[in-house]
Amino acid sequence: MNTPINVGIASKLGSYSDAIQINPGARWLYTSGTPGLNEDGTVPPDFETQARLAWKGILAMLHAADMDVEHIVKINQSLLRREDLTIYRKIRNEYLGLARPASMLSFINELVMPEMLIELEIVAAK
C-alpha cells in the first residue's frame, strides 16, 4: 500500500495528501493528458460532462492496468475557468472517494482544442 505523508499543508486547502511514499517493487502507470471526450471524439459543450468523461477515461486506464483510485499517487488537473472549481471538486471527490493522492490543480489559458475545458493526468503505483 502506498503511504500518504501529511505535514499539514494539504489539510488546509483540500482533499489531497501533501506527498505519497511508494513501496519498493511497485508497478507504475503514467497517463497522458485526458480530456473529457464523447465516444465519437467530440467535446461536450458543458464543463460537468467533460469532467465526468475525463474521470471515466482515467478510471478505464486504471482498470486496464488492474488498478483503482486508491493506487493514484499524483493528479495533475488543468482547468480553463475558475468558476468551474466548485463543481469540479464535487466531481473529483465523487470519483476518488476516500483516496487522497498528491495533487496539482492549475488554471490555464487553453488546451489543444479550444472547446476543451479540462484535462487530467495521473500517476499510479501498485
Secondary structure, 3 states (H helix, E strand, C coil): CCEEECCCHHHHHCCCCCEEECCCCCCEEECCCEECCCCCCCCCCCHHHHHHHHHHHHHHHHHHCCCCHHHEEEEEEEECCHHHHHHHHHHHHHHHCCCCCEEEEEECCCCCCCCCCEEEEEEEEC
